[in-house]
Amino acid sequence: MTMGHMCIGLSHYVAGNHAFAIQSFGNSIQVSADTLFTSAARLFLGMTYVSDEQFSEAGDTLEEIMRISDDYGVEFLGTAAQLFYGVVLISQGKLNKGMGIVEDASKSFLESDSRYRYATANYTIGKVYARVVLGEGERSLSLIAKNIGFLVKNIPLARKKAEAYFGKAIETFKRCGATTYLKQAKEALESLREKSSTLFCVDLRSTGLSQSQDRRP
């Protein structure tokens, strides 16, 4: 019964039906009497909360998994939880710490040949750098002040880094046969290139350097 709820939740998660996925994973946790299955359901629940941008709920859920991972030695779940917990920290404006956790998780997935998780980590990192390139998300003075070192270091190369991480994600999703996530990664890369090119053109026009300006003989 626990696995049944979990499988239903995963089908909803893949389809993007987050509310139904959250309900199914919650049902799985309620009926489970096994720590391993309960932790797996919590991990999927935390992943869904992150996808649905319910970061407060995600943080509480993922912290519980990491605690259980330490107590019971289920590192494969704990490392996956760290990946999404890093995303939660990034959403809270803790860019340097969050990215450090995500990158460490990515290295662990590569070493253990966990291809799907490795692809997911690269896709996640790519999205963070893409947001830096496009100036998306919160841009308060307090956020900038807290992350000045990270921003100064990464803004100049943010587009190249985003493209590189998206490229790794696309290649690995393709190897895994994860067609849904492969499509999402490709769309993210295309969107980055399109939007960043538009921003570049706007910058040229604002400085009077666009090719459309009158040329002198």
URQUIUR-V527039 format. One record per helix or strand of 2 or more residues. SS is the DSSP state (@ for helix, = for strand). FROM is the first residue (numbers start at 1). TO is the last residue. If there is no record, write none. Layout:
# URQUIUR-V527039
ss:from:to
SS:FROM:TO
SS:FROM:TO
This chain:
# URQUIUR-V527039
ss:from:to
@:2:15
@:18:31
@:35:51
@:55:72
@:75:91
@:95:111
@:115:134
@:141:146
@:148:176
@:179:207
